[in-house]
Amino acid sequence: MKTYFNLFILFSFIASSHFTYSQYEIVPPKGYDLQIGNMVSMLENLKGRVTQSVATISQKETDFLLDQDANRIGAMIYHLAATEKVYQLITFENRQFNKEEEKTWGVALSLGENAREQFKDQPISYYLSIWDEVRAETLRLLKEKDDKWFSKKAKGAGGMTNHWAWFHVMEHQANHMGQIRLIQKRVK
């Protein structure tokens, strides 16, 4: 009987994970060229998993500091939005933040002591909504481009291609997803 129960639990876990952002295939959404669409699929999958893991966390969890040099979960979500924003500028406009944008995004991009002071006492929904706005713009801008553009080098970006830039945004999300999950385990 115990074996059947264990098999049921295993099957339930596999089935539930299949329907929660584990699509097991990369399918480009309609309206995007193939390679850009594949990247959009991966970006959205990762954002969905990060969002799902934090969407219902408490204020205590949002603002928790693992140690004096750590970053809060809310700050890391803002950081993901800031990173994506600067890569929009690098790839679509061939530039970095201007002075006004630096005021809005600079602390979130850099994290550290200033972020520990500035990014607290806001619900997780505040940070997620910032990231949602940035992502909506990313998707709109990527939809206007084709795979030929995707393979071109981003001007003034040290030789990286637009494709590599968006790969970096994706891997950056994955990296912080791991950090966020570690913090969530420690805050309890």
Secondary structure, DSSP 4 states (H G I P E B T S, - for coil): -HHHHHHHHHHHHHHHHHTTT--SS--PPTTS-HHHHHHHHHHHHHHHHHHHHHTT--HHHHH--SSTT---HHHHHHHHHHHHHHHHHHHHSS----HHHHHHHHHHHH-SHHHHHHS-SS-HHHHHHHHHHHHHHHHHHHHT--HHHHHSBPTTSTT-BHHHHHHHHHHHHHHHHHHHHHHHHHH-
